[in-house]
Amino acid sequence: MTLQSSIQAFERDLGNGHHSLNCILDGIHCGACTLKIENHIGKLAGVVSVRANATSRRLRLVWKSEDVSSTEILDEIDRLGFSAKPFEREDLTTKEQSLLIPLSIAGFGTMNIMVFSFAVWSGLISDMGDNSRQFMHWLSAFIAVPVIFYSAYPFYIPAFQTIKAQRITMDTPITLAIFVTLFASLYETYNHANHVYYDAAVSLVFFLLIGRTLDQMLRKRSSLASENLRSLGHVLTQRFHKSGEIEHVLSDQLKLDDLIFVPLGERVGADGVLTSEFTEIDESIINGETLPRRIGKGENIVSGSIITGPAATIKVTAVGQNTRLSAIADLVDNALSYKGKAQTLADKFSQGYGPFVIGLSLLGFLFWYFILNAGFANSLLICVAVLVVTCPCAAGLATPAVMVRAVNQLLKQGVLVKSGDALERLSQVSLVTLDKTGTLTNASFELVKETNRDALKLAASMAAHSHHPLSKALVKACPTPPLAGVKEIIGEGLVAPDGMRLGSARFTGNLKTNNNLQAEETKPVLWFTRPGHQAHRFHFRDTEKKDAKEFVSRLNNYSLDCIILSGDKKDIVSNLASRLGITQFEGELSPENKLAIIKEKQSEGAVILMVGDGLNDAPALSLADVSIAPASATDISQSSADLIMIRSDLLPIVTSIETSRKATKLIKQNLIFAALYNIFTVPIALAGGLTPLIAAILMSSSSILVMLNAQRLKE
Amino acid sequence: MNSILYLIPISIFLGICALTAFIWSVQTRQYEDLEGEKYRIFNEDDKPR
């Protein structure tokens, strides 16, 4: 159910009675899902346009407000089995300018200049006249100058900025090489010389842009999930004004001790204490548990939970930065910044490499000009040859070339790789830690073998009226048509006209002592009473995934240990562990406990892969050396995990480890090759054995070799 | 030899045409959602609403 008031704040008036709304889509698994939404919603009267993006899981709606309301549209989306949450920002996708346009222009320039260069090269051996050659050179210059000034901006703008800040990055020698080559060529062209190097300059830009574009695409994909997450704690909330009226405010404007009113189906925007009698809350975003929890007056509610019972009145105890949701997000952030160390090492290396390359080429120039008296033009060419040949293209491509292939292969297997260096870390894993609910199990319930068919049939016919996970499990065990006249009391249970009751122990009058209350409510149990019969209890258990056993045995084949870390009851965990053949397990763990165990194992030298889906796993997912979350996971877990499984089976995890090991091997080969290439070519260039053109060919072919080596990564 | 004086500009012009078409496709965001587009071809409705 969607409330009109909570959406209106996010709507945008386009004039002419047209309104637009951006949403985040939940439950999207592939492009077919977005197509389903577009087809159905597009047919609604009054809908002007509907465009769903399967990559970013966003939806943009435009409609005529006189014919249809946003509520009706969103309810219709709910009916299709998806959910659309209003999203505040108009457009986030254009934040970073795509490199595709400079890339295409550089590609165009490279191809055309190559045509002229080829004519000139073949002309050198045969009989091209001076004038024709000159014509070709000017044509090349005519293309190269605008192309370089436009499409090399991703390199020279940051390079100039860092020079202003008195630093040198990888962009500095690249910029120098590009412009020295360009200006040297212009100088040579002006002086009617035989050799120009426009092709070298432009193709340099082209190849480097390919690397940058691939890098940008990877980063864009990984930032989407966190953007979607950030908007989650941001809901429109109904607050009781002092006068007793209800006003609508955004959750970040709430203050301590405010009283807020949250109707059925809405998300709570702040931490608080329940002041109404009782309700039921869905905390799946916090802990991944699918079973709604019943809470009474005075109990705590965490921001981000959804009210699934009677409408709640809540006294706010923490807002914004101070909420539990935000505290867990901070844990994630801390762990993420800790991860950054491998990256900073790479940056430091390139900071040292840049000045080294520039110094080396300058040294080459001075040596040839002053000591060997080679003349200005020749010395400059040697200097350029060094700059070009040392261009860390092969080294720069060594990783992304393999990575992109590995990432795409894993995508076909149903695994999304979010961070580029995750694969490398995955290949070194020595210990696999697993969450239970939703990871090893299906997070749906199954009726434990039931002998009383009579009671089961009656109960199932009542349960058919409810969407409660346990009711669904009951109907699945015994499909029956719904019984007429059954009423659902939300948060309590079901009652039939003839007095039959199905629901919690309290609801059915089977609660013996108050002490048992807590224990009874956490167990997956349904009570069934009917007049003239003894009360009957249905037991449920969550089911392990079909391939869980094979998954564990294949991990053992790779001599990887696994350990279950679960927030669930110890006996349930040990039961599952023995069924799957896992010897190590821990139950009843808080998020902090999970973190502590992972830290302890890491200090013992283990490289840890964490697989988990609940919000209580999010800190552990971030701290673990590498982490995988299933697609069913909560947004926050997805955003802190390195890899996301689109399908619910477990075997892709093993495939990912295999692929990562192969990929890492190829990356190592590539890096060794790139290092060898520089060790051999730099002295030759310094000795004057390379013209900039040959240097550019060597540089390009080293890149191509690295790319070809990456192709060896097969399934 | 004179033929290249007009053949080369023509070839560059044709190249620029193709380049313009590509830039247009980028700017109209046809590369924003590579995942969804392949399913959209199954849509009978030719005009996206």
Interface residues (C-beta under 8 A of the other chain):
Chain A: C30 G31 A32 T34 L35 E38 N39 G42 V47 V48 S49 V50 R51 A52 N53 A54 T55 S56 T93 S98 L100 I101 S104 I105 F108 M111 N112 V115 S132 L139 I143
Chain B: M1 I8 S11 I12 G15 I16 L19 F22 I23 V26 Q27 R29 Y31 E32 D33 L34 E35 G36 E37 K38 Y39 R40 F42 N43 D45 P48 R49
